[in-house]
Amino acid sequence: MDVNITRAGFHIGFYVSFVSGILLLFLERGTAEFAITALTFAIGLLFLAIVVAVVKWGQWRRRM
């Protein structure tokens, strides 16, 4: 996979996770905003994990 695509994916995932993580510090628990932001944070972390897995898989595949 192209390095620019994976780099862009990592930046997007990091941005979503970082911004929603900061927002979680300031939102009141039990509100709809907190729930949506927590879900966004989880989706951002999942996206980051997928991007990292794809990059590692590509590196492993090139070595074979």
ABEGO torsion letter per residue (X at the ends): XBAAAAAAAAAAAAAAAAAAAAAAAABBBGBAAAAAAAAAAAAAAAAAAAAAAAAAAAAAAAAX
